[in-house]
Amino acid sequence: MRASFGLWAGISLAMLCAAAVWQTPVGAQRGGMFMGSPDDPAIAYSTAPVSNVIDDLNKRLEAGTAKLTFDGRSGYLQSAIDALALPVDSQLLVFSQASLQGRLIGPTNPRSIFFNDRVFLAWVRDGDVLEAVAHDEKEGAVFYTLAQRPGERPTFEREFKCLACHMNGDTSGVPGLLMFSTTRDSDGRNLKLVTTDHRSPIAMRWGGWFVTGDSRGAGHRGNQVPAFETQPAGSLASVTGLFDAEGYRGATSDIAALLTFSHQTEMINLLTRASWEARAADPALHPDAPGEMALVEVAMSVVANEVVDYMLFVDEALLPNPIAGGSGFTERMSARGPRDRKGRSLYELDLNRRLLKYPCSYLIYSPAFDALPPLAKAPIYRRLWQVLSGEVGELRYRGLSLADRQAIVEILRDTKPDLPPYFTAIVR
């Protein structure tokens, strides 16, 4: 029973810890936390083979079928963007110093982050390395750096020191991603960090970030830099003129991309936690310390509830006003598939009152979701159906309208090959 007992204890302890470090409305508090070991043989985070887009790129670089070219102050940035198929319109600009190369970062030299639903790439002008995080099929967030100096055959190196900040209560106890909103205390010396995601009110978000696009009067903490004080009041169309643009790939830090990034960070963490909990608790993977399957299944249902609530945006902080980006991110993101027979996609953005037109995370298509162990995937699908079918009658699920639930199920039935057959037509 050792494995399942550890899972139960971890869930209880993490609820207490999370409440202490991050305050949100009661219905949206952070949930459990993985309390096992990343070195559990069923996980082996530091030694198990990985499967992600950075690993794929490294193999191509080593084989000579891909090449990175060094270019002035931007170094390997453009080559890495091209090799990883990262859209420039996804660029986010953060001037908070709460990161690996913080000594170089500030309002006149912000850090650029480019992302899609598989990988994140960060660049600091004049920095020592490019930083990358890949959403691995089984290991969650896997961290890499690429030395920013010319070399004959550069490759990304696996990095573990990032876990000092990227594996804690704010990442559900697994190697994960964080999106901070930062402010300074009254004397301006100490940096205060608040972890945010799609459940955080807009008014709390983006301290330490540039925010471009039209927020339509929705107040947030972005753009609090001296250079912005000389700009006309209102939304910021671009960062042109706010700092020297040498080396940067674009002049936007799109509000729609920021909203999307806010969702992805915690969704990736929750999928990783579900996978790790299932593997760490599986008696078949721990013959020397078998757990009691009934307890394991109950505990995994608790994890599944957390994953599904976030996946369906149950506690999403609604937008106070419609917002609009200006980089092309919204249009490109919304054009992605797969699409159902009616042409609908879970990637379509809404941006009137919420992030997605159909409130179900597109990361349900990720390799990490597909690779979830049956102990995790089965209860997640079961809970997803319970909520979407209307079987769950709790007040907090009333925000999912019948039309939303019908659309999500119809899209999934046409686009998710492993969807269980009990996902049928919804009538209530």
C-alpha positions as CSV (number, residue, x, y, z in Angstrom):
1,M,0.0,0.0,0.0
2,R,3.0,2.3,0.2
3,A,2.6,3.9,-3.3
4,S,-1.0,4.7,-2.9
5,F,-0.6,6.0,0.6
6,G,2.1,8.4,-0.7
7,L,-0.3,9.7,-3.3
8,W,-3.0,10.4,-0.8
9,A,-0.6,12.1,1.6
10,G,0.8,14.2,-1.3
11,I,-2.7,15.3,-2.3
12,S,-3.5,16.5,1.2
13,L,-0.2,18.2,1.9
14,A,-0.1,19.9,-1.4
15,M,-3.5,21.5,-0.9
16,L,-2.2,23.1,2.3
17,C,1.0,24.2,0.7
18,A,-0.6,25.7,-2.4
19,A,-3.1,27.7,-0.3
20,A,-0.2,29.2,1.5
21,V,1.7,30.4,-1.5
22,W,-1.0,31.6,-3.9
23,Q,-4.3,33.1,-3.0
24,T,-7.2,33.0,-5.5
25,P,-11.0,32.7,-5.2
26,V,-12.0,29.5,-3.3
27,G,-13.3,27.8,-6.4
28,A,-10.0,28.3,-8.3
29,Q,-7.3,27.4,-5.8
30,R,-4.4,25.3,-6.9
31,G,-4.9,21.6,-6.2
32,G,-2.7,18.7,-5.3
33,M,1.0,18.3,-5.7
34,F,3.2,15.3,-6.7
35,M,5.0,14.2,-3.6
36,G,6.9,11.3,-5.1
37,S,10.5,11.2,-6.5
38,P,11.5,12.2,-10.0
39,D,14.0,9.3,-9.7
40,D,11.2,6.7,-9.2
41,P,12.1,3.9,-11.6
42,A,8.7,4.4,-13.3
43,I,9.6,8.0,-14.0
44,A,13.4,8.4,-14.1
45,Y,13.2,12.0,-15.1
46,S,17.0,12.5,-15.4
47,T,17.9,9.3,-17.1
48,A,14.9,8.0,-19.1
49,P,14.9,8.5,-22.9
50,V,13.0,11.6,-23.9
51,S,10.7,12.2,-26.9
52,N,10.2,15.9,-27.8
53,V,10.8,18.4,-30.6
54,I,14.2,19.6,-29.1
55,D,15.4,16.0,-29.0
56,D,14.2,15.5,-32.5
57,L,16.1,18.7,-33.6
58,N,19.3,17.5,-31.8
59,K,19.2,14.3,-33.8
60,R,18.9,16.2,-37.0
61,L,21.7,18.5,-36.1
62,E,24.0,15.6,-35.2
63,A,23.1,13.8,-38.5
64,G,23.8,17.0,-40.5
65,T,20.2,17.2,-41.8
66,A,19.6,20.5,-39.9
67,K,21.9,23.4,-39.3
68,L,22.0,26.4,-37.0
69,T,23.6,29.6,-38.2
70,F,25.1,32.3,-35.9
71,D,24.0,35.8,-36.7
72,G,25.4,38.8,-34.8
73,R,23.8,39.8,-31.5
74,S,20.8,37.5,-32.0
75,G,23.2,34.5,-32.2
76,Y,21.3,31.3,-33.1
77,L,17.9,32.8,-32.5
78,Q,16.5,33.0,-36.0
79,S,17.9,29.6,-36.9
80,A,16.4,28.0,-33.8
81,I,13.0,29.7,-34.6
82,D,13.1,28.3,-38.1
83,A,14.2,24.8,-37.0
84,L,11.5,24.6,-34.4
85,A,8.8,26.1,-36.7
86,L,8.0,28.8,-34.1
87,P,5.8,31.7,-35.3
88,V,7.3,35.1,-34.7
89,D,3.8,36.4,-33.9
90,S,4.0,34.4,-30.7
91,Q,6.8,36.6,-29.3
92,L,6.3,37.7,-25.7
93,L,8.5,40.3,-24.2
94,V,9.2,40.2,-20.4
95,F,11.4,42.7,-18.6
96,S,11.2,41.1,-15.2
97,Q,14.5,39.8,-14.0
98,A,13.0,36.6,-12.5
99,S,14.8,34.1,-14.8
100,L,18.1,32.4,-15.5
101,Q,19.8,35.4,-17.2
102,G,18.0,38.0,-15.1
103,R,21.2,40.2,-14.7
104,L,20.9,41.2,-18.4
105,I,17.1,41.7,-18.5
106,G,15.3,45.0,-18.0
107,P,12.9,47.4,-19.8
108,T,15.6,48.3,-22.3
109,N,16.6,44.7,-22.9
110,P,13.6,42.5,-22.4
111,R,13.7,38.7,-22.8
112,S,11.9,37.3,-25.9
113,I,9.9,34.1,-25.6
114,F,8.5,32.3,-28.6
115,F,6.2,29.3,-28.3
116,N,3.7,26.9,-29.8
117,D,2.0,23.9,-28.1
118,R,5.1,21.8,-28.1
119,V,8.1,24.0,-27.3
120,F,9.1,27.3,-25.8
121,L,12.3,29.2,-26.8
122,A,13.7,32.2,-24.8
123,W,16.4,34.7,-26.0
124,V,18.2,37.4,-24.1
125,R,20.2,39.9,-26.1
126,D,23.9,39.4,-25.3
127,G,23.1,36.4,-23.2
128,D,25.2,33.3,-22.8
129,V,22.6,30.8,-23.9
130,L,19.3,30.3,-25.7
131,E,16.9,28.7,-23.3
132,A,14.3,26.1,-24.4
133,V,11.6,24.0,-22.8
134,A,10.1,21.1,-24.6
135,H,6.8,19.5,-23.6
136,D,8.0,15.9,-23.5
137,E,5.8,12.9,-24.3
138,K,6.3,11.4,-20.8
139,E,8.7,13.5,-18.8
140,G,6.8,16.8,-18.8
141,A,8.8,20.0,-19.1
142,V,12.3,19.2,-20.2
143,F,14.8,22.0,-20.1
144,Y,17.7,22.8,-22.5
145,T,20.2,25.5,-23.3
146,L,22.1,26.3,-26.4
147,A,25.4,28.2,-26.0
148,Q,25.4,31.5,-27.8
149,R,28.8,31.3,-29.4
150,P,29.7,30.2,-32.9
151,G,30.4,26.5,-33.3
152,E,30.8,23.9,-36.0
153,R,27.9,21.7,-34.9
154,P,25.9,23.3,-32.0
155,T,23.3,21.3,-30.2
156,F,20.9,21.9,-27.3
157,E,22.2,20.6,-23.9
158,R,19.8,19.1,-21.3
159,E,19.7,21.4,-18.3
160,F,18.7,20.5,-14.7
161,K,19.6,23.6,-12.7
162,C,16.4,25.2,-14.0
163,L,14.5,22.8,-11.6
164,A,15.6,24.9,-8.7
165,C,12.7,27.2,-9.7
166,H,10.7,25.0,-12.1
167,M,9.8,22.1,-9.8
168,N,7.9,23.3,-6.7
169,G,4.4,23.9,-5.4
170,D,3.5,26.3,-8.2
171,T,4.3,23.6,-10.8
172,S,2.3,20.9,-9.0
173,G,5.5,19.3,-7.8
174,V,6.7,18.3,-11.3
175,P,9.2,19.9,-13.7
176,G,6.9,22.5,-15.1
177,L,6.3,26.0,-16.5
178,L,5.6,29.2,-14.6
179,M,4.2,32.6,-15.6
180,F,4.9,35.3,-13.1
181,S,3.4,38.7,-12.6
182,T,5.9,40.8,-10.8
183,T,5.8,44.0,-8.8
184,R,8.2,45.9,-6.7
185,D,7.6,46.7,-3.0
186,S,7.2,50.3,-1.8
187,D,10.9,51.0,-1.7
188,G,11.4,49.5,-5.2
189,R,14.1,47.0,-4.1
190,N,12.4,43.7,-3.5
191,L,10.7,41.8,-6.4
192,K,7.3,40.2,-5.5
193,L,6.2,37.4,-7.7
194,V,2.7,36.0,-8.2
195,T,2.1,32.9,-10.3
196,T,-0.7,33.4,-12.8
197,D,-2.7,31.3,-15.3
198,H,-6.1,31.5,-17.0
199,R,-7.8,31.5,-13.6
200,S,-6.1,34.8,-12.5
201,P,-8.1,38.0,-12.9
202,I,-6.7,40.2,-15.8
203,A,-6.0,42.9,-13.2
204,M,-3.4,40.7,-11.6
205,R,-1.6,39.6,-14.7
206,W,1.5,40.6,-16.7
207,G,3.5,42.7,-14.2
208,G,7.0,42.7,-15.7
209,W,5.7,42.1,-19.3
210,F,5.2,44.3,-22.3
211,V,1.6,43.9,-23.6
212,T,0.6,45.0,-27.1
213,G,-2.8,45.0,-28.8
214,D,-6.0,46.5,-27.7
215,S,-7.1,45.6,-24.2
216,R,-10.3,47.8,-24.6
217,G,-9.8,49.3,-21.2
218,A,-9.2,46.0,-19.3
219,G,-6.7,47.0,-16.7
220,H,-3.6,44.9,-16.1
221,R,-0.1,45.2,-14.7
222,G,1.8,45.2,-17.9
223,N,3.8,48.0,-19.5
224,Q,4.9,49.6,-16.2
225,V,8.1,51.0,-17.5
226,P,9.4,54.6,-17.6
227,A,9.5,54.7,-21.4
228,F,5.7,53.9,-21.6
229,E,4.9,57.0,-19.4
230,T,5.7,59.2,-22.4
231,Q,3.4,57.3,-24.7
232,P,-0.3,58.4,-25.3
233,A,-2.7,56.9,-22.8
234,G,-4.4,53.6,-23.8
235,S,-3.4,50.4,-25.4
236,L,0.1,49.8,-26.9
237,A,0.2,48.9,-30.6
238,S,3.9,47.9,-30.6
239,V,7.1,48.3,-28.6
240,T,8.7,50.3,-31.3
241,G,10.6,53.2,-29.8
242,L,10.6,51.8,-26.2
243,F,14.0,50.2,-26.5
244,D,16.8,49.5,-29.0
245,A,15.3,46.9,-31.4
246,E,18.6,45.3,-32.6
247,G,18.4,41.6,-32.7
248,Y,14.7,41.3,-31.9
249,R,12.4,39.4,-34.3
250,G,9.3,41.5,-33.9
251,A,7.8,44.6,-32.2
252,T,4.9,43.0,-30.4
253,S,4.1,41.1,-27.2
254,D,0.5,40.3,-28.2
255,I,-2.2,40.2,-25.6
256,A,-3.8,37.2,-27.3
257,A,-0.5,35.3,-27.2
258,L,-0.1,36.2,-23.5
259,L,-3.6,34.9,-22.7
260,T,-2.8,31.6,-24.6
261,F,0.6,31.2,-22.8
262,S,-1.2,31.8,-19.5
263,H,-3.4,28.7,-20.2
264,Q,-0.7,26.5,-21.6
265,T,1.7,26.7,-18.7
266,E,-0.6,25.2,-16.1
267,M,-2.2,22.7,-18.5
268,I,1.2,21.2,-19.2
269,N,2.0,21.0,-15.5
270,L,-1.3,19.2,-14.8
271,L,-0.9,16.7,-17.6
272,T,2.6,15.9,-16.3
273,R,1.4,15.5,-12.8
274,A,-1.3,13.1,-13.9
275,S,1.2,11.0,-15.8
276,W,3.7,10.9,-12.9
277,E,1.1,10.2,-10.3
278,A,-0.2,7.2,-12.3
279,R,3.2,5.8,-12.9
280,A,4.4,6.3,-9.3
281,A,1.3,4.7,-7.9
282,D,1.0,1.8,-10.4
283,P,1.5,-1.5,-8.5
284,A,2.6,-3.2,-11.7
285,L,5.6,-0.9,-11.9
286,H,6.6,-1.4,-8.3
287,P,6.7,-5.1,-7.6
288,D,8.7,-4.6,-4.4
289,A,6.1,-2.2,-2.9
290,P,2.7,-3.0,-4.5
291,G,-0.1,-0.6,-3.8
292,E,-3.8,-1.4,-3.3
293,M,-5.4,-0.8,-6.7
294,A,-8.7,0.4,-5.2
295,L,-7.0,3.2,-3.3
296,V,-4.9,4.1,-6.4
297,E,-8.0,4.4,-8.5
298,V,-9.7,6.7,-6.0
299,A,-6.7,8.9,-5.8
300,M,-6.4,9.1,-9.5
301,S,-10.0,10.2,-9.8
302,V,-9.1,13.2,-7.6
303,V,-6.2,14.1,-10.0
304,A,-8.5,13.6,-13.0
305,N,-11.0,16.1,-11.5
306,E,-8.3,18.8,-11.3
307,V,-7.1,18.1,-14.8
308,V,-10.6,18.3,-16.3
309,D,-11.7,21.4,-14.4
310,Y,-8.7,23.2,-15.9
311,M,-9.0,21.6,-19.3
312,L,-12.6,22.9,-19.5
313,F,-11.8,26.4,-18.2
314,V,-14.3,25.9,-15.3
315,D,-12.6,28.6,-13.2
316,E,-11.4,30.8,-16.0
317,A,-11.3,34.5,-15.1
318,L,-13.6,36.1,-17.8
319,L,-12.4,39.1,-19.8
320,P,-14.0,42.3,-18.6
321,N,-14.1,43.5,-22.2
322,P,-13.4,42.1,-25.7
323,I,-9.7,42.3,-26.5
324,A,-7.8,42.3,-29.8
325,G,-4.2,41.5,-30.6
326,G,-2.3,43.0,-33.6
327,S,0.4,40.6,-34.5
328,G,-1.6,38.1,-36.5
329,F,-1.4,35.5,-33.6
330,T,-5.2,35.4,-33.2
331,E,-5.8,34.6,-36.9
332,R,-3.0,32.0,-37.2
333,M,-3.9,30.3,-34.0
334,S,-7.6,30.1,-34.9
335,A,-6.8,28.7,-38.3
336,R,-5.2,25.6,-36.8
337,G,-6.8,22.1,-36.7
338,P,-7.8,19.4,-36.5
339,R,-11.4,20.3,-37.5
340,D,-14.7,18.5,-37.2
341,R,-17.1,17.9,-40.0
342,K,-18.6,21.4,-39.4
343,G,-15.2,23.1,-39.7
344,R,-14.8,23.8,-35.9
345,S,-11.5,23.6,-34.0
346,L,-10.5,23.7,-30.4
347,Y,-7.7,26.1,-31.4
348,E,-10.2,28.9,-32.3
349,L,-9.9,31.9,-30.1
350,D,-12.8,33.9,-28.8
351,L,-11.4,36.9,-27.0
352,N,-14.8,38.5,-26.3
353,R,-15.4,37.1,-22.8
354,R,-13.0,34.2,-22.7
355,L,-9.9,32.7,-24.4
356,L,-11.3,29.9,-26.5
357,K,-14.5,29.8,-28.6
358,Y,-15.0,26.2,-27.5
359,P,-13.7,25.9,-23.9
360,C,-11.7,22.7,-24.0
361,S,-7.9,22.8,-24.1
362,Y,-6.3,22.0,-27.5
363,L,-3.6,20.2,-25.5
364,I,-5.9,17.2,-25.5
365,Y,-4.2,16.6,-28.8
366,S,-0.7,16.7,-27.4
367,P,1.6,13.7,-27.5
368,A,1.8,14.0,-23.7
369,F,-2.0,13.5,-23.4
370,D,-1.9,10.6,-25.9
371,A,0.9,9.0,-23.8
372,L,-0.9,9.2,-20.5
373,P,-0.9,5.8,-18.7
374,P,-4.4,4.1,-18.6
375,L,-4.5,4.8,-14.8
376,A,-4.6,8.5,-15.7
377,K,-6.3,8.7,-19.1
378,A,-9.3,6.5,-18.2
379,P,-10.5,8.6,-15.2
380,I,-9.7,11.9,-17.1
381,Y,-11.9,10.8,-20.0
382,R,-14.6,9.5,-17.6
383,R,-14.7,12.8,-15.7
384,L,-14.6,14.8,-18.9
385,W,-17.8,12.9,-20.0
386,Q,-19.4,13.4,-16.7
387,V,-19.0,17.1,-16.9
388,L,-19.8,17.5,-20.6
389,S,-22.9,15.3,-20.5
390,G,-24.4,17.3,-17.6
391,E,-24.2,14.4,-15.2
392,V,-22.3,16.6,-12.8
393,G,-24.8,19.1,-11.4
394,E,-22.5,21.3,-9.2
395,L,-23.1,25.0,-9.5
396,R,-19.5,25.7,-10.6
397,Y,-20.1,23.8,-13.8
398,R,-23.1,26.0,-14.8
399,G,-20.9,28.2,-16.9
400,L,-20.5,25.5,-19.4
401,S,-23.6,26.0,-21.5
402,L,-25.4,23.2,-23.3
403,A,-24.3,24.6,-26.7
404,D,-20.6,24.7,-25.5
405,R,-20.8,21.1,-24.2
406,Q,-22.5,19.8,-27.4
407,A,-19.9,21.6,-29.6
408,I,-16.9,20.2,-27.6
409,V,-18.2,16.6,-27.7
410,E,-19.0,16.8,-31.5
411,I,-15.5,18.2,-32.2
412,L,-13.8,15.5,-30.1
413,R,-15.8,12.7,-31.7
414,D,-14.6,13.8,-35.1
415,T,-11.0,14.6,-34.2
416,K,-9.9,12.4,-31.2
417,P,-9.3,8.9,-32.4
418,D,-9.0,7.3,-28.9
419,L,-12.2,9.0,-27.5
420,P,-14.2,6.4,-25.6
421,P,-17.4,5.3,-27.3
422,Y,-19.5,6.5,-24.4
423,F,-19.1,10.1,-25.7
424,T,-22.5,10.3,-27.4
425,A,-25.0,13.0,-28.2
426,I,-25.7,15.4,-25.4
427,V,-29.3,16.4,-24.8
428,R,-29.3,18.0,-21.3
